[in-house]
Amino acid sequence: MIIDPVQILKTSAHHILPTAVPTHVAPVPSVLPDRAELQFADDSGKRTLWVVFVLMVIASAGFSAMAWRVPVAKRLYHVITTFIVITASISYFAMATGHGVSVHTTTIRSQHEHVPDTFHTIKRQVYWARYVDWALTTPLLLLDLSLLAGLNGAHITMAIFADIIMILTGLFAAFGSEGTPQKWGWYTIACIAYLVVVWHLAVNGRAQAQAKGNKVGSFFLAIAGFTVIIWTAYPIVWGIADGSRKISVDAEIIAYAVLDVLAKPIFGLWLLVTHAKIPETNVDLGGFWSSGLSGEGSLRLGDDDGA
């Protein structure tokens, strides 16, 4: 029997063929997690750490040699400035050898309309050794400037306290979590503390320095202005490095290295050389500083009270 295919199609057209039931549920796509982004120091950053370490060691030796050329009673600036670069040397050695650094993990969540949220993980090195360095050296730098201006103890104490708050809150901000007030909240507190430091230098320090004479006033205005400009660059670098991660760890290391060299060896050399030419800036310390304990006030061990 011959079957006409056209006839079969006409016959089947009268029957209802099953169709798929419409649904409003979209298929769930599969989202594969991406690999963590590693933001670590490369060769250029590591070499920079070693170079700055060597520069700080040279500065330490140079400032120590300069200190030996002045009487002990007049070495206060030299001692403070030498302590600054020695501390920086230790910090840079720690960072160059891989110590004083931690990895901060940040997870960034991206929300989408038709697909599940995605998460991007960033692991970035944070050199916490530099914060230890700053917590020790920036108060000493402030002490140098405060002694140069002739600030009283109350203003020196408040400036140094604000400075320590600035450094510690900067460290907290570096390890702050994304999407919370931690990172930029701590950063804001650090900036406010920095403004307190600047206020003490610009207002109280300048007034006291001018009272000591034109030479002292002009020198303080120049070196304090230089310091404020350099210190203002630090939070800017932090904002584009640890804060928003816009630059690499290598670029961060290089930027901080330039600022540290300017703020410590260059500042120290300028201070010590110019201070030697302006007698009004001398801080003459006698007593225990230069002569030790006198016979009248010394401690006696093993003496018999009845002797």
C-alpha positions as CSV (number, residue, x, y, z in Angstrom):
1,M,0.0,0.0,0.0
2,I,1.3,3.4,-1.0
3,I,1.1,6.0,1.8
4,D,0.7,9.6,0.8
5,P,2.8,11.8,3.2
6,V,0.8,14.9,2.4
7,Q,-2.4,13.1,3.5
8,I,-0.7,12.1,6.8
9,L,0.2,15.7,7.5
10,K,-3.3,16.9,6.9
11,T,-4.7,14.3,9.2
12,S,-2.3,15.0,12.0
13,A,-3.0,18.7,11.8
14,H,-6.4,18.1,13.4
15,H,-4.8,16.5,16.5
16,I,-3.5,18.6,19.4
17,L,0.2,18.1,19.8
18,P,1.7,18.3,23.3
19,T,3.7,21.4,24.0
20,A,6.0,22.5,26.8
21,V,4.4,24.1,29.8
22,P,5.5,27.8,29.9
23,T,7.5,28.8,33.0
24,H,8.6,32.1,34.4
25,V,11.6,30.7,36.3
26,A,14.9,31.5,34.5
27,P,17.6,28.9,34.4
28,V,20.1,29.3,37.2
29,P,23.5,30.0,35.6
30,S,26.6,28.5,37.1
31,V,29.2,31.1,38.3
32,L,32.7,29.8,38.7
33,P,34.7,31.5,41.5
34,D,37.7,33.3,40.2
35,R,41.2,33.0,41.6
36,A,42.5,35.3,44.3
37,E,44.3,38.3,43.0
38,L,47.8,38.4,44.5
39,Q,49.3,41.9,45.0
40,F,52.8,41.2,46.2
41,A,56.1,43.0,46.0
42,D,58.2,42.2,42.9
43,D,62.0,42.5,42.2
44,S,61.9,46.3,41.9
45,G,60.2,46.8,45.3
46,K,62.5,44.4,47.0
47,R,65.6,46.1,45.6
48,T,64.2,49.5,46.7
49,L,63.9,48.2,50.3
50,W,67.6,47.1,50.3
51,V,68.7,50.4,48.8
52,V,66.9,52.5,51.4
53,F,68.3,50.2,54.1
54,V,71.8,51.0,53.0
55,L,71.1,54.7,52.8
56,M,69.7,54.7,56.3
57,V,72.8,52.9,57.6
58,I,75.1,55.4,55.9
59,A,73.0,58.2,57.4
60,S,73.3,56.6,60.9
61,A,77.1,56.4,60.6
62,G,77.3,60.0,59.3
63,F,75.1,61.5,62.0
64,S,77.0,59.5,64.7
65,A,80.3,61.0,63.4
66,M,78.8,64.5,63.5
67,A,77.7,63.9,67.1
68,W,81.3,63.1,68.2
69,R,82.4,66.6,67.0
70,V,80.3,68.5,69.5
71,P,80.3,68.5,73.3
72,V,78.0,66.0,75.0
73,A,75.9,68.7,76.5
74,K,75.0,70.0,73.0
75,R,74.4,66.6,71.3
76,L,70.6,66.4,71.9
77,Y,69.7,67.1,68.2
78,H,72.4,64.7,67.0
79,V,71.2,61.9,69.3
80,I,67.5,62.3,68.4
81,T,68.3,62.5,64.7
82,T,70.6,59.5,64.8
83,F,67.9,57.4,66.6
84,I,65.5,58.3,63.8
85,V,67.7,56.9,61.0
86,I,68.8,53.9,63.1
87,T,65.2,52.9,63.7
88,A,64.5,53.4,60.0
89,S,67.4,51.1,59.2
90,I,66.0,48.3,61.3
91,S,62.6,48.7,59.8
92,Y,63.9,48.6,56.2
93,F,66.1,45.6,57.0
94,A,63.0,43.8,58.4
95,M,61.0,44.6,55.3
96,A,63.8,43.7,52.9
97,T,64.3,40.3,54.5
98,G,60.6,39.4,54.4
99,H,59.8,40.2,58.0
100,G,57.5,42.9,59.2
101,V,55.0,42.1,56.4
102,S,51.5,40.4,56.5
103,V,49.0,39.5,53.8
104,H,45.6,41.3,54.1
105,T,42.8,39.4,52.4
106,T,39.9,41.5,51.0
107,T,36.8,40.1,49.5
108,I,34.8,42.4,47.1
109,R,31.2,41.5,46.5
110,S,29.6,42.5,43.1
111,Q,25.8,42.3,42.9
112,H,24.1,41.5,39.6
113,E,20.4,41.6,38.5
114,H,20.0,38.3,36.7
115,V,22.9,36.3,38.0
116,P,24.1,35.4,41.4
117,D,26.5,37.8,43.2
118,T,30.1,37.3,42.4
119,F,33.0,37.6,44.8
120,H,36.6,38.8,44.0
121,T,39.3,38.1,46.5
122,I,42.4,40.3,46.7
123,K,45.5,39.3,48.8
124,R,47.8,42.3,49.3
125,Q,51.0,42.6,51.3
126,V,50.9,45.1,54.1
127,Y,54.3,46.1,55.5
128,W,53.3,46.7,59.2
129,A,57.0,47.2,60.0
130,R,56.8,50.7,58.5
131,Y,54.1,51.6,61.0
132,V,56.3,50.5,63.8
133,D,59.0,52.7,62.3
134,W,56.7,55.7,62.0
135,A,55.3,55.2,65.6
136,L,58.9,55.6,66.9
137,T,60.5,58.0,64.5
138,T,57.7,60.6,63.9
139,P,57.5,61.5,67.6
140,L,61.3,62.0,67.5
141,L,61.0,64.2,64.4
142,L,58.4,66.2,66.2
143,L,60.6,66.5,69.2
144,D,63.4,67.9,67.0
145,L,61.1,70.5,65.6
146,S,59.6,71.3,69.0
147,L,63.0,71.9,70.6
148,L,64.0,74.0,67.6
149,A,61.0,76.2,68.0
150,G,61.2,76.3,71.8
151,L,57.7,74.8,72.5
152,N,56.7,74.1,76.1
153,G,56.2,70.7,77.5
154,A,52.4,70.8,77.3
155,H,52.3,71.5,73.5
156,I,55.1,69.0,72.8
157,T,53.1,66.3,74.7
158,M,49.9,67.0,72.9
159,A,51.6,67.0,69.5
160,I,53.3,63.7,70.1
161,F,50.2,62.1,71.4
162,A,48.2,63.2,68.4
163,D,51.0,61.9,66.2
164,I,51.0,58.4,67.8
165,I,47.2,58.3,67.3
166,M,47.7,59.2,63.7
167,I,50.1,56.3,63.1
168,L,48.2,53.6,65.0
169,T,44.9,54.5,63.4
170,G,46.6,54.3,60.0
171,L,47.8,50.8,60.9
172,F,44.2,49.8,61.8
173,A,43.0,51.3,58.6
174,A,45.4,49.2,56.6
175,F,43.9,46.0,58.0
176,G,40.3,47.3,57.8
177,S,37.5,45.3,56.1
178,E,35.8,46.5,52.9
179,G,32.2,47.5,53.0
180,T,32.5,48.5,56.7
181,P,33.4,51.8,58.4
182,Q,36.7,50.3,59.5
183,K,39.1,51.2,56.8
184,W,38.0,54.8,55.9
185,G,36.8,55.5,59.4
186,W,40.2,54.8,60.9
187,Y,41.7,56.8,58.0
188,T,39.5,59.8,58.8
189,I,40.6,59.7,62.5
190,A,44.2,59.5,61.4
191,C,43.8,62.6,59.2
192,I,42.1,64.5,62.0
193,A,45.0,63.7,64.3
194,Y,47.4,64.8,61.7
195,L,45.7,68.2,61.5
196,V,46.3,68.5,65.3
197,V,50.0,68.0,64.7
198,V,50.1,70.5,61.9
199,W,48.2,73.1,64.1
200,H,50.8,72.8,66.9
201,L,53.7,73.3,64.4
202,A,52.1,76.0,62.3
203,V,50.6,78.1,65.2
204,N,52.4,77.4,68.4
205,G,55.7,76.4,66.9
206,R,55.9,79.3,64.5
207,A,55.1,81.8,67.2
208,Q,57.7,80.4,69.6
209,A,60.4,80.3,66.9
210,Q,59.8,83.9,65.8
211,A,60.2,84.9,69.4
212,K,63.8,83.5,69.4
213,G,64.9,85.7,66.6
214,N,64.6,86.1,62.8
215,K,67.2,83.5,62.0
216,V,65.5,80.8,64.1
217,G,62.1,81.9,62.9
218,S,63.1,81.7,59.2
219,F,64.8,78.3,59.7
220,F,61.9,76.8,61.5
221,L,59.4,78.0,59.0
222,A,61.5,76.5,56.2
223,I,62.2,73.1,57.7
224,A,58.8,72.8,59.4
225,G,57.1,73.7,56.0
226,F,59.3,71.1,54.3
227,T,58.2,68.5,56.9
228,V,54.5,69.3,56.6
229,I,54.6,69.0,52.8
230,I,56.4,65.6,53.0
231,W,54.1,64.3,55.7
232,T,51.0,65.4,53.8
233,A,52.1,63.2,50.9
234,Y,52.0,60.1,53.2
235,P,48.2,59.9,53.6
236,I,47.8,60.6,49.8
237,V,50.0,57.6,49.0
238,W,48.1,55.5,51.6
239,G,44.8,56.4,50.0
240,I,45.8,55.2,46.5
241,A,47.9,52.2,47.8
242,D,46.5,50.4,50.9
243,G,43.3,52.3,50.8
244,S,41.9,51.9,47.2
245,R,44.7,49.6,45.8
246,K,45.1,51.7,42.7
247,I,48.8,51.2,42.5
248,S,51.0,48.1,42.9
249,V,52.9,47.1,46.0
250,D,56.1,48.0,44.2
251,A,54.9,51.5,43.4
252,E,53.8,51.8,47.0
253,I,57.3,50.8,48.3
254,I,59.0,53.2,46.0
255,A,56.7,56.1,46.9
256,Y,57.2,55.5,50.6
257,A,61.0,55.1,50.1
258,V,61.3,58.5,48.5
259,L,59.3,60.1,51.3
260,D,61.2,58.3,54.0
261,V,64.6,59.4,52.6
262,L,63.4,63.0,52.4
263,A,61.8,63.0,55.8
264,K,64.7,61.4,57.7
265,P,68.2,61.6,56.3
266,I,67.6,64.8,54.3
267,F,65.7,66.4,57.1
268,G,68.3,65.3,59.6
269,L,71.3,66.6,57.6
270,W,69.6,69.9,57.0
271,L,68.7,70.3,60.7
272,L,72.2,69.4,62.0
273,V,74.2,71.5,59.5
274,T,72.0,74.6,59.9
275,H,71.6,74.2,63.7
276,A,75.4,74.3,64.0
277,K,75.4,77.8,62.4
278,I,72.7,79.3,64.6
279,P,73.7,79.5,68.3
280,E,70.2,80.5,69.3
281,T,69.0,76.9,68.5
282,N,71.4,75.3,71.0
283,V,69.9,73.1,73.7
284,D,72.6,72.8,76.4
285,L,72.0,69.9,78.8
286,G,74.1,69.6,81.9
287,G,73.7,67.4,84.9
288,F,73.0,63.8,84.4
289,W,72.9,64.1,80.6
290,S,76.6,65.2,80.3
291,S,78.1,64.4,83.7
292,G,76.2,61.4,85.1
293,L,75.1,61.1,88.7
294,S,77.0,63.4,91.0
295,G,78.4,62.1,94.3
296,E,75.6,63.7,96.2
297,G,72.8,62.2,94.2
298,S,74.3,58.9,93.2
299,L,72.9,55.5,94.2
300,R,75.0,53.7,96.7
301,L,74.7,49.9,96.9
302,G,75.9,47.8,99.8
303,D,76.7,50.7,102.2
304,D,75.9,50.3,105.9
305,D,73.5,52.9,107.2
306,G,75.3,53.1,110.4
307,A,78.8,53.5,108.9
